[in-house]
Amino acid sequence: MTPEQYIQKLTELSFKKSDNMKKILDLTKKQSQVITEDSINELQSLIDIKQKLIDEINELDDAFEVYYSRLKSILGIESMEEVSISKYHEAVRLQKTIKTIFDTIKEIQVAEKENNLRARGVLDSLGGQIRQVKQGKVANNGYNIGGKLPQQSYYFDTKK
């Protein structure tokens, strides 16, 4: 393969990754809504879809790494910044796509942090509710203790 073909292939892989990253960002934003609605099943469904996309991205990254290492060895470079843009015009598109991917990753990180905070809030509120229920049970058991005491024995003296 020629360097142009490698760059073209890297660009295609990067576009696919960028699309998947945008889908993950959308799913992460949907998770935010689901967390506040307390819909555990829907949240699990979103997480499963995200995991499939992440698996696809990992495969794309593996393929990207193979083509990228071959391109580096052919051109004798260490990074994409060293590629001559005047000689390989497609490299500009590749660099823009990679920048888009990094920007999307930053957005995902921000959304994930917000989701983690929301989830912790929900868990804290559930923990408080569970503690109240346990305290109520203890108090209720304290009031109903009379029925659980053994019956007292009575001795009747029958001699006269």
PyMOL commands that set and color helices and strands:
alter all, ss='L'
color gray80, all
select helices_A, chain A and resi 3-37+40-75+80-82+90-143+145-148
alter helices_A, ss='H'
color red, helices_A
deselect
rebuild
show_as cartoon
